[in-house]
Amino acid sequence: MVEDDRAIADAIVRRLASEGYAVDAVYDGLAAVEAAERTRYDAVVLDLMLPGLDGLEVCRRIQARAPIPVLMLTARAEETDRIIGLAVGADDYLTKPFSPRELVARVAALLRRVDRAAELARTATEGARQVLDVGDVHVDVAARRVRVSGTEVHLTRTEFDLLTALAGRPGEAVSRERLLEEVWDWSTGSVAAAVTGGAGRAVDSHVKALRRKLGADRIRTVHGVGYSFEAES
């Protein structure tokens, strides 16, 4: 838990601990990087605005060492902040103020996604290697590698999961609600409330990040529904 407001940090630590998690807390960016170097954490809850190194730089540095699931907290709702955060490796974000219950749900979903991705990779390695070829986009699921017209494209964990969810059904309109269930691992009962509460913007921000890396015309917006991956760019 990385948060410079000690009252907020301690409250979050107590709530996560009550759910069975072992949680360390640090209160500035440099301490966060040093903690991540000492300990292999399962997830990091990271405030954007920190003394010393800000959350974006902290995320970039810890992701450069090894991929760690990151839930970013921000007091600002500007889209630019969200997109930059996703670009440096954040998997999800929450805008302050937020409910402790929602934060716990997001952390649990993030960890389930990591476990599921590891299991899919293991299954694919043991059996037939799963690949997706849609037009000039090649996705190796087990290796978690993507090539566009033969050139490798580096995606974050969430970008890759979102791409496989869309490219696995080319031409089909996939709703934001379905993507939240499959990619963010939100339970069916909480998806509608999550979309209403703004979680749908996380889908939109990740789609924009994917478009920048793959090409804007490969993912079509289906107004009032969600998105569709196009076989022909």
C-alpha positions in Angstrom: 0.0 0.0 0.0 1.6 3.3 -1.2 -0.2 6.4 0.1 1.3 9.6 1.6 -1.8 10.3 3.7 -1.1 8.0 6.6 -4.7 8.0 7.8 -6.0 6.8 4.4 -3.1 4.3 4.1 -3.7 2.8 7.6 -7.4 2.6 7.0 -6.9 0.7 3.8 -4.3 -1.6 5.4 -6.8 -2.5 8.2 -9.5 -3.2 5.7 -7.3 -5.4 3.5 -5.9 -7.2 6.5 -9.5 -7.9 7.7 -10.0 -9.7 4.4 -7.0 -12.0 5.0 -4.3 -10.1 3.1 -0.8 -9.4 4.5 -0.2 -5.8 3.7 2.9 -3.5 4.0 2.5 0.3 3.9 4.9 2.9 2.7 4.3 6.6 2.4 6.5 8.0 -0.4 7.6 7.0 -3.9 11.2 6.1 -3.2 10.2 3.9 -0.2 7.8 2.1 -2.6 10.5 1.3 -5.1 12.8 0.1 -2.4 10.1 -2.1 -0.9 9.3 -3.7 -4.3 13.0 -4.4 -4.7 13.2 -6.3 -1.4 9.9 -8.2 -1.6 8.0 -9.9 -4.4 4.5 -8.6 -3.8 1.4 -10.1 -5.3 -0.1 -6.7 -5.9 0.5 -3.0 -5.3 -2.1 -0.3 -4.4 -0.4 2.9 -5.5 -1.4 6.5 -5.1 -0.7 8.8 -8.0 0.3 11.9 -6.1 3.3 11.1 -3.9 6.3 13.0 -2.5 9.6 12.3 -4.1 8.8 10.0 -7.0 5.2 10.3 -8.2 3.0 7.2 -8.7 3.7 7.1 -12.5 7.5 6.9 -12.0 7.1 4.4 -9.2 4.9 2.2 -11.4 7.4 2.5 -14.3 10.3 1.5 -12.1 8.7 -1.5 -10.4 7.3 -2.8 -13.6 10.7 -2.5 -15.3 12.1 -5.1 -12.7 9.2 -7.6 -12.9 5.5 -7.4 -13.8 3.4 -6.7 -10.6 -0.3 -6.1 -10.7 -0.9 -2.4 -9.8 -4.1 -0.7 -8.8 -3.6 3.0 -9.1 -5.4 5.6 -6.9 -5.9 9.1 -8.2 -7.7 12.2 -6.8 -8.0 13.4 -10.4 -10.4 12.1 -13.0 -8.5 13.5 -16.1 -8.4 11.0 -18.9 -4.7 11.9 -19.6 -3.7 10.7 -16.1 -5.5 7.5 -16.5 -4.0 6.7 -19.9 -0.5 7.6 -18.8 -0.9 5.4 -15.8 -2.1 2.5 -18.0 0.8 3.1 -20.3 3.4 2.6 -17.6 1.9 -0.6 -16.4 -1.0 0.1 -14.1 -3.7 -2.7 -14.4 -6.6 -0.8 -13.0 -7.4 2.5 -11.2 -9.8 4.0 -8.7 -10.7 7.7 -8.5 -10.9 9.2 -5.0 -13.1 9.2 -3.1 -13.8 5.5 -3.2 -15.4 3.0 -0.9 -13.2 0.5 0.9 -15.5 -2.2 -0.2 -14.9 -1.4 -3.9 -11.1 -1.2 -3.3 -11.2 -4.7 -1.8 -13.3 -6.0 -4.7 -10.8 -4.5 -7.2 -7.8 -6.0 -5.5 -9.5 -9.5 -5.3 -10.4 -9.3 -9.0 -6.9 -8.2 -9.9 -5.4 -11.2 -8.1 -7.9 -13.6 -9.7 -6.9 -12.3 -13.1 -3.2 -13.0 -12.4 -4.0 -16.5 -11.3 -6.2 -17.1 -14.3 -3.6 -15.9 -16.7 -1.0 -18.1 -15.2 -3.3 -21.1 -15.4 -4.1 -20.4 -19.1 -0.5 -20.0 -19.9 0.3 -23.3 -18.2 -2.5 -25.1 -19.9 -1.5 -23.7 -23.3 2.1 -24.8 -22.8 1.2 -28.3 -21.8 -1.3 -28.8 -24.6 -1.7 -27.3 -28.1 -0.2 -23.8 -28.3 -3.0 -21.4 -28.5 -2.6 -18.6 -31.1 -4.9 -16.0 -32.5 -4.4 -14.7 -36.0 -6.8 -11.9 -37.0 -5.7 -10.2 -40.2 -2.1 -9.1 -39.6 -2.3 -9.3 -35.8 -0.7 -12.5 -34.3 -1.3 -13.3 -30.6 0.6 -16.1 -28.9 -1.5 -16.7 -25.8 1.0 -18.9 -23.9 4.0 -16.6 -24.5 1.8 -13.5 -24.1 3.4 -11.9 -27.2 1.8 -9.9 -29.9 3.0 -9.1 -33.4 1.4 -6.7 -35.9 2.6 -7.2 -39.5 5.5 -9.2 -38.1 6.7 -6.5 -35.7 6.4 -7.2 -32.0 4.2 -4.9 -30.0 4.7 -4.7 -26.2 1.4 -4.6 -24.2 0.7 -4.4 -20.5 -1.0 -7.3 -18.8 -4.4 -5.7 -19.0 -4.0 -4.6 -22.6 -3.0 -8.2 -23.6 -6.0 -9.7 -21.8 -8.3 -7.1 -23.4 -6.9 -7.9 -26.8 -7.4 -11.6 -26.5 -11.0 -11.0 -25.3 -11.7 -9.0 -28.4 -9.5 -10.8 -31.0 -10.9 -14.2 -29.9 -14.2 -13.2 -31.4 -13.4 -11.0 -34.4 -16.2 -8.9 -35.8 -18.4 -9.5 -32.8 -19.7 -6.6 -30.7 -18.5 -7.2 -27.2 -20.2 -5.1 -24.5 -18.3 -3.2 -21.8 -20.1 -5.4 -19.2 -18.8 -8.6 -20.8 -15.3 -7.2 -20.9 -15.5 -6.2 -17.3 -16.5 -9.8 -16.5 -13.9 -11.5 -18.7 -10.9 -9.1 -18.4 -11.3 -7.4 -15.1 -13.0 -10.5 -13.5 -15.9 -8.6 -12.1 -18.7 -10.8 -10.9 -21.9 -10.7 -12.9 -23.9 -9.2 -10.0 -21.6 -6.2 -9.6 -20.9 -5.3 -13.2 -23.9 -3.1 -13.8 -23.2 -1.1 -10.7 -19.5 -0.9 -11.7 -20.3 0.5 -15.1 -22.8 3.0 -13.6 -20.1 4.0 -11.1 -17.5 4.7 -13.8 -15.7 1.4 -14.1 -16.6 1.4 -17.8 -14.1 4.2 -18.3 -11.4 1.8 -17.4 -12.4 -0.3 -20.4 -12.5 2.8 -22.6 -9.1 4.0 -21.5 -7.5 0.6 -22.1 -9.1 0.5 -25.6 -7.6 3.9 -26.4 -4.2 2.6 -25.3 -4.6 -0.5 -27.5 -5.5 1.6 -30.5 -2.4 3.7 -30.1 -0.2 0.5 -30.2 -2.1 -1.6 -32.7 -3.7 1.1 -35.0 -6.8 3.1 -34.4 -8.9 1.3 -37.1 -8.5 -2.2 -35.7 -10.9 -1.7 -32.8 -14.3 -0.4 -33.7 -16.6 1.4 -31.3 -20.1 -0.1 -31.3 -22.1 2.8 -29.9 -24.3 1.9 -27.0 -22.7 -1.5 -26.7 -19.0 -1.7 -26.6 -16.2 -2.7 -29.0 -15.4 -5.0 -31.9 -12.1 -6.2 -33.2 -12.0 -5.9 -37.0 -10.4 -8.6 -39.1 -9.4 -6.1 -41.7 -7.7 -2.9 -40.7 
